């Protein structure tokens, strides 16, 4: 539980040099938050001197069509690299909020956004000039709202009328001059003063802009105040908390198509989206005697307004839209000539559509759209031709994610797990033949990047006791050249228990429940071992994989528990990532039910196969794992003797909207789902031994959750529970002293209660 620097700081933010001959990466200094840049040389990484940094590349690169030039976004500024000569040209200096760099359709310019203003840098004259300046303001040239008093003043007072006419004439003349004089910047495009701008995307040919707006509102909903007791000032201080689920609902988006030649703004109607006016929650509204939905459901452009993709030549645009109830996701093409949306793909789910694995874009032919979809039950890659014919490129009970295409659109590379859910490689699929192959054999691939010539892969990979390291692999397949090993000698010298990857049978017909088993190599004959069950957090997260776990501290703790006579099982219960749609949505309207079934199956499997003691079972975990600890102790008190609930959700009505409403809808609409899924409703059933642990400045799961259930336990006169509070910790603990104190308490709880 000491500071993780003792393990060795991992390789971060890796990238290829412009010529593909070198690999660079960032690495945190031991005992510091500062990062240095290194050249990856096997066995002897070279630290890059400060004088060399000005000519460095970086991980954020955008290539032109023929890969002869590349845009670099580094330290907030924009550069262009000539990939033939290596010459580096700086485009901006000291920019703030620069984003979305792209090449123009003809390749002669670099376009980018600063705030809500789109700019273009022309390579020939080295000039940065505005393309379009969006304003969430009323157009000064627009006719004012009707006002009888104003009309009377202008009718009766000729001086006021003359002054107004002079102003109008001057403004009109200025605009005429601006349009005629190509040396002048275009005037602003006004979208009105009743909206806020949430996103925009410029067509590479500079002709069109798609803008995403939401209604302007000051209604923030009621938020609480989070007290901080340990402060530099010595006084109590207070921070605003986020709103709870069902409050401050996301506002509807509008999508506007702006013709930059005529400066006319067109709003694209969402009425054409199939099913947009059908309420999937109509029966719940009826049961609650809530008025039925009128008109369309609330729709938003995905990724907070950023899910717009233009083809490289600017002739095609596609947008991904999502219902706020998250039961529908649409992809629509934009008909530029007809000024309308043309829906081409719909994904629906009676529970909720996955918010991840939804990337999409255009292939280099400027007519073929590619996208990821979970419609078969697993995330897979599809292409759509110009006539909207859809073709799957990957199939099977596995997931394709993080897609990267070659510049000719012939091959797509992706992360894949076809061997088993926890083994991740880079796969390649041919766009023409649809044939799939594994390009790596590293088992724990985390991320990858194609080299500039697309002949190699720069891969970040890890394993159970090795944080992310770097390797290069031929794109055609072959042996990996491992570049880094940043682990300390002290960490590598220790002998660790390799987890066994096991498939626990489900008695509920759910299929195998994958898990990591920690146990002695040889079990003592006739001995019954106390069982500890670990529950990962984050809800939709995968912990049973060949990769370095998010819960690396807990993994070392499991080694300690095995040394002290326990056996440990870490399960990817239903709702975990990596197992497809049905596994994810099994918890819809019943959080804590399928997962608890899986953990009871795990306990019984440990007893039947590994000499586990059914009379001495403990459970622990943080966040969602803390929630599940409560559900285990309170809903299955005969199966679980003790548990540690860390930073736990105790009442889902207090959690955030984005996560919770997907699974339980909203408290006003579906109160039964919240009652069924919240541990505070089962507090009267607690019989075992409980440790509650929570950071007091947790801005994810509020400390109030633990305080409220503590008061409930007091009122119920429950015994054998305790609460540990950490005044300086948020959701993810930072201080080694806090980690040590927390896990010392967990260890002592299990020693005290599971070895009787």
Phi, psi and omega in degrees: 000005177287178182301133186294354177301336181294338178284325186118130184281136186285166172284130183239156169045058183280151178205159175278149167291165186300330181264002178074011183266345183225160176235137179235158178202164175259150175213135179289140175287144176296130178075016182210160174267359179287147178244144173245159177257135182233150166268129183279105175241120185310123176083342182210069180301143182251124177287133180277127180289156182302326182293340181271346190295331184295339181251014182281156169271198180197178184283344184259094187234137173236124183266153171281178189302315184261012177057040173258346179220158180214141174267134177244133172250110187223127179055033178084356180245163186249138179226160171233134179251129171278113186280358173269316183258340184086359182296137181247128180242128178274132183261318179231160176216125178074027180288159177229123177077024179290136185206167171056047178292144180204160175272146173292165184301324180270358178076359184276345185226160173247127180251145180201165183244137170234111187064236178251025179244128177263133183236160178225134175251120181266127184294328185292314183253002179056032184256132172263124183222151179290142172260314178206138178242107180278141178226127172273064183219163176283138179294121180301335181275350182288149178297136180291161176299149179302132180209114185298320181294318179298315180298321179294318180300314182291332178285324186267328186254101186293330179296316177299318180297319180294318179297320178296315181298322178295317179297315180298318180294319179296319180294317180296319180294320178299319180291323176298316179296320181298318181291326182279332185264107184289349178278352184260149179288148177294152176287167181294156169255119185264130181254001179102158184265011180253012181228163167242150181266122182258347180176163176200157179215126182267136175290138183302336177277000177075010185270325189233154171225132171258127182237141180248126180233160174227156178298141176283131180210148176255004181281103181262358183072165181282130175239153179268178177245130179259116181281143171242121186266330179258105186224159177296327182289338184088352179252157174295141176231158188227136176245147173291142175261163175289158174293159177275168180302139179087352178249147181058053183299146177304137183277154179294141174268154166239146180245122184244133175257122184248122175277108186285350176279316181261347181065022178272140182255124179243133174268131181269123184285141175268001181301335185282350182291123182297130178082003185292335181264000179265126184269110179289349180253021184300319181294323177293319178298317181297317181296327181269002182058040176262139182306140179294157179295135177249127180079204184283154168294157178291130183237143176228149171289131188299162178056044178054041174092005185259358185271067174233132181234124173261145171291161186298331180266000177079007183275342185228146174221145175225151181223142176256128182239155184217136172290142181297332175287353175062030176256357176217141173226130182240148165246129180230138170276153178260119176278099185292325180286318182273355181053060179201167175269145176236096182297133182236348179205137177229132173239125183236155176209135178293338176266271175204148178280137180304130179278348176255178177055046182235026184290157179200168179175187182251143173279166185299343178285357177064012179228341182262127178261138173242153180200159171261144178211148179257020189296333178275354186110346178224150180290120180222164185263134181228154168239152179230122181285175182300333179267016175073016174284128184260137180227123176284135176260336176231149180214162174123173180272061177207175188238134173259128181217165174052063186281137171229129181261148171290160187295337178268359180072013183277331187222138173249130173256147184202162167280143184211157178221053184289334182291309172200163189300337185259003180253114185248128176233176167266126175250154175234140178229138178280128179294332183274308186269338182073016180277138183250141174217152174271125182268346180231163176224045185261345175073331183234047182291133180256320181200168180203159177216134175288143176291162180306325178270000175065021178263348181225162174243132168264116191244133166263125183223163181208176175211183190308318183238027178227111176299170188305127176236175186244147175209156171247145182222136174303135181298332179282354183104153180145187184290145178275141170260108184278128189258330186225155165209095188270007179290149178282157178298323180298316181291316182292336183286342182280151175263119182251153177278116176287126179294143172270130179271114188235154177247107181276126179295142177264130176281353181258009178075020184279348187098179183295140176258106184287142185209161172251126182254129175244121182203164175297153178300323180231126178273140180288127184303131175081354183272140172259129183258133174298143186254134170241127178254127178257139180240116178289164182258201175070004180065271182270082182214148178249124179246343181267083179214171179280359180279168173293126188284149169303325183265058182290327177295314180298324178297319176292324176298323178294326173300316179298316180299319178297317178301329183267007171105012179257164164241145191231139176232127179246112191250145167267079182297167177301137190100354177283157183279152172101359188239010175095174188298312186295324177295319182292317188267005180300337184268005182304122178066014180205054180297137179091357181264297177300323181296319179293322174303317181295320181288326175294320174301320179296318178298313181295325178293322178296321179290320184284333189242343186223027174061033177288148182263108183294343180273351183224081182240127175245160180215146177203162177171168182243150179065248175298327177295326175292318174304313182292330176298315175300313182298323179293313183289331187262331180259343177224059184295341178281343183261334186236123186271326181207159181197154177242116180259109185257132181039054192273148164281126178248344180209113186291346176292345181262358183271181188282166185283316189302318181276309192290320185294334175301320191266323186242008187061218180240154186301326180288329184271326188223059183299330181295322178297322179289319178297316182294330190259358186255122183302330183299337179286346183246011186302331181293344183268000181294127176232340185273198183257128190231133168246125173254131182227130185206138171285137187280347177244034177291116180259011175256288170262114188294143174306331179305327179304313181288325179295318182295317181287332175297316178297323178296318179293324177297313182294331178276358180059039179283146181248171173062039172226155180212163181225129177247125182245146185234102192298335185252004185258141173266209185293311176266113180300149180241317188282130179303326181297323179290316178302314182297313182299317182297312185282336170298318180294320178297314180299315181294325176299312181292320178298321184285330190247339186255001182243023179272000000 
